[in-house]
């Protein structure tokens, strides 16, 4: 299956003579989950910012659906069908849940991608899929719990329906019950045809869910393969992949 997203020998960093990513090559297959694991400081955040145009690589290319988008402005990603769910909330805390949900859809309407009736239909579908939102619809996002805010983040992705959704550490700070629901949402997105690039510290969960897995260590890909290649003694393998003593 062809990749919808490829990083080809990408080297990137924030300071001229310091490279955080070094010759990173990753291929994200369509309509599946590709996982990325790595310790804090490995370069995962820089990699995601490079994909989304917030960091311009010093070398290498970012290819999306056959088009070179290296250094493309971040505001163009939604138009291309790329959405990013960050670890920290990206919601506007003083705006209501409904308004946070509508913002990206209004952008797509202005671009001629959606019409008002379809926007209304998608919002209603989101309320059916995430029924808790009904009672929180007119609540300011800043008054929601962390788990409820994460729900809104995923509901936004559901109504946007991107071709590619990049998800960063989705379960951090959540209770086990809510974290389990988050992973269920991710799997349901894939069943609906969405492609997921999942960055997560939960190694066993990534191995369970992803078709292809990459390990990022000190800015370089230290291991990659199918999920079956990562089964077995994860404790031993992770020590080897990341070059650490757990």
Secondary structure, DSSP 8 states (H G I E B T S, - for coil): --EEEEEEEEEE-SBTTB-SEEEEEEEEETTSEEEEE--TTSSHHHHHHHHTTSS--SEEEEEETTEE-TT--GGGHHHHTEEEE-SS--S-TTSBHHHHHHHHHHHHHHTTS--HHHHHHHHHHHHHHSTTHHHHTTSBGGGS-HHHHHHHHHHHHHHHT-SEEEEE-TTTT--HHHHHHHHHHHHHHHHTT-EEEEE-S-HHHHHHH-SEEEEEETTEEEEEEEGGGG-S-HHHHHHHHHT---
